[in-house]
Amino acid sequence: MFKVLKYRRPSGDIPFDVFVLEVRAEGKRGLVKVQRVIDALRERGFELLTILLLKKIEDDIYELRPQPYRVLVYWSDSHQAFFLLNGFRKRSQKLPRAELDQARRLRDELLMEGP
């Protein structure tokens, strides 16, 4: 079992929850897909790399892949946990720069908070 946590900003905001609200507005089916992949991450962790549900983007940032969505997660060695950072609907082959930049900012915030 792996710990999967939502990142909470110092202000109390949870960026991942904004994504969940957007998915929920599109219908229950998308929310179920996202939750199933998060549950798989909790159960199987890095093993998802082998079945293409998890893709390494950078050293510690990964992309969860519940079609047609993407969830960017950060693996923290110090917490031994995955942190759900942000999510978006995949509209092209390429990872949107703005989404990756946001994930990096959120990861950096988390790192500045310390263990």
C-alpha positions in Angstrom: 0.0 0.0 0.0 1.2 3.5 -0.9 0.1 6.7 0.7 -1.7 9.0 -1.7 -2.4 12.5 -0.3 -3.8 15.7 -1.7 -1.5 18.6 -1.5 -2.9 21.4 0.7 -1.3 24.8 0.1 -0.4 27.0 3.1 -3.5 29.1 2.4 -5.6 25.9 2.9 -6.5 25.6 -0.8 -6.3 22.1 -2.4 -5.6 22.5 -6.1 -6.5 18.9 -6.9 -10.0 19.6 -5.6 -10.5 22.3 -8.3 -9.8 19.6 -10.9 -12.2 17.2 -9.2 -15.0 19.8 -9.4 -14.3 20.3 -13.1 -14.5 16.5 -13.7 -17.7 16.2 -11.6 -19.3 18.9 -13.7 -18.7 16.8 -16.8 -20.5 13.8 -15.3 -20.0 10.9 -12.9 -18.3 8.7 -15.4 -15.1 10.8 -15.5 -14.9 11.0 -11.7 -15.1 7.2 -11.5 -12.2 6.8 -13.9 -10.1 9.3 -12.0 -10.9 7.6 -8.7 -10.1 4.1 -10.0 -6.6 5.2 -11.2 -5.9 6.9 -7.8 -7.0 3.7 -6.1 -4.7 1.7 -8.3 -1.8 4.1 -7.4 -2.6 3.5 -3.7 -2.6 -0.3 -4.2 0.2 -0.7 -6.7 2.4 2.4 -6.7 5.3 2.4 -9.1 4.1 -0.9 -10.7 1.7 1.3 -12.7 4.7 2.4 -14.8 4.7 -1.0 -16.4 1.1 -0.8 -17.5 1.2 2.8 -18.8 -1.1 4.2 -16.2 1.8 6.2 -14.7 4.4 8.0 -16.6 7.6 9.7 -15.3 7.7 13.3 -16.3 10.7 14.5 -14.2 12.8 13.1 -11.3 9.9 13.2 -8.9 6.8 14.3 -10.9 4.6 11.7 -12.5 1.6 11.7 -14.7 -1.4 9.5 -13.8 -3.4 8.6 -16.9 -7.1 8.1 -16.5 -8.3 8.7 -20.1 -9.1 11.5 -21.1 -7.6 13.2 -18.0 -4.2 13.6 -16.5 -3.2 14.0 -12.9 0.2 15.3 -12.0 1.6 13.7 -8.8 4.8 14.2 -6.8 6.6 11.4 -5.1 8.1 12.4 -1.8 10.8 10.2 -0.4 10.7 12.0 2.9 7.0 11.4 3.3 7.0 8.0 1.5 3.9 9.3 -0.3 2.4 10.4 -3.6 0.9 13.9 -3.5 -1.9 14.8 -5.9 -0.9 18.2 -7.3 -3.2 19.2 -10.2 -5.2 17.6 -13.0 -6.5 18.5 -16.4 -8.3 17.1 -19.4 -5.8 15.9 -22.1 -6.5 17.7 -25.4 -3.3 17.1 -27.3 -0.3 14.7 -27.5 1.9 17.1 -25.6 1.8 17.9 -21.9 0.7 21.5 -21.6 3.6 23.6 -20.3 1.3 25.6 -18.0 0.1 22.4 -16.2 3.7 21.2 -15.7 4.8 24.6 -14.5 1.9 24.6 -12.0 2.9 21.1 -10.7 6.5 22.3 -10.3 5.3 25.3 -8.3 3.1 23.2 -6.1 6.0 20.7 -5.5 8.3 23.5 -4.6 5.8 24.9 -2.1 5.5 21.5 -0.5 9.3 21.1 -0.3 9.6 24.5 1.3 7.2 23.4 4.0 9.5 20.6 5.0 8.7 17.1 6.2 
